[in-house]
Amino acid sequence: MPVISLKPKEDKPKEQPHGLVLGVSAVVGAMLVVGVLWGGFYYYRQFETKNVASQQEEIVRINGELEKYEDVRSKNEVLAKQIENITSLLDNHICWSPFFAELDDLTVKKVYFTRFSGDEVAESLSLAGRAADYTTLGEQFAVFRESDTFKSFKISQAQYITEGNNSYVDFSATLDFSPDALLCKDEDEKKLKKNN
């Protein structure tokens, strides 16, 4: 049997071209994807701009703090240098009193000194003095030469002088001492504190 339709041919739904719908849908979908991507990139760019700005503010803040600490660090370096200098001074300070006490102990009874001039850098002491005679001056020379503190005793001038009933040898000499002869030792410091 043949199929007979009572509906007129015009009432039949027209078939839509699928290619056009798919093409429009693809374009709209692509535009939607591009829009989402563009929006995502725009949002990401805005976020990163704000993030960079906040990081720059943080860098400025940290640099400000570093400048404060730089001042403290430079003061700390100056203080450390001062402490080092004071420590060196305390470790290597010069004590003339024990040196002269030893000089006094080593001086022969008939010799006395009239003038001193010390030079700790050259490690020498220029002396002027008087001895009872040349023999006494020779004895003094021998005592200083045997001492561990003194490296050498050089007489630069000696003259026998007679004034009335008094006679003596007037002399000038240089006494070279060892480098550590003037350095204070703990026992020297204790003696100095006790005497003061």
Protein Blocks (a to p, Z undefined) as FASTA:
>chain_A
ZZddfbdfklpccdddfklmmmmmmmmmmmmmmmmmmmmmmmmmmmmmmmmmmmmmmmmm
mmmmmmmmmmmmmmmmmmmmmmmmmmmmmmmcccfklmmmmmmmmpcfkbccfbdcddfk
lopacdddddfblmlmmmmmmmmmmpmkbmbdcdfbdcdddehjbccddddddddddfkl
mpccfklmmmmmmmZZ
